[in-house]
């Protein structure tokens, strides 16, 4: 069965997820160059960076995104935080820096809405500001770790039904407001649920679940991509051209 939206995973073309993180106080960037011309890139800044980095919104990050956007359509996460106020401040700082750049047609920001149901009014202000700078803006809904309130985290592994309903509700609401959704950290049960329900408005997702719970880090891209294909099972990724047509509709 062909998936209605692609799943980005580490270095697995044509939908490639790259990481921009901090390790031991230093920024670590995946310096990966695709072998296909039709590859779509997604860049994830990672929550660890948002916690450790004193200034997670930097020109360096934007330049890293633009490095790939010169050749490829590039999705990227606007630096976020579990703390709502910090998250909004990060987004405003990003908007300020991004406003200095031109030729952003290949850049598609993902604004992660951790507290979507409760904080939608505050998020809409940021989404509108981003929409003034970029032709396409995606709302990021977390698919494996849902924050229902600022003080409560619902883990899908423990309450998958509640998690799936939350994702569905958020996707439908975002779409009704004119925004399409990227589901971050999607699990196989949530993927099955969204595909089975035929929920419209999701245009992309990403996962690192093929690594598995307790599985050691897979050393080689070939090994990881083999496991990723096994994780997909009977699902097939859409073609990049099909995906682009869906996104720009």
Secondary structure, 3 states (H helix, E strand, C coil): CECCCEEEEECCCCEEEEEEEEECCEEEECCCCCCCCCCEEEEECCHHHHHHCCCCCCHHHHHHHHHHHCCCCEEEECCCCCCHHHHHHHHHHHHHHHCCCCCCCCEEEEEECCCHHHHHHHHHHHHHHHHHHCCCEEEEEECCEEEEECCEEEECCCCHHHHHHHHHHHHHHHHHCCCEEEEECCCHHHHHHHHHHCCCCEEEEECCHHHCCCCCCCCCHHHHHHHHHHHHCCCECCCHHHHHHHHHC
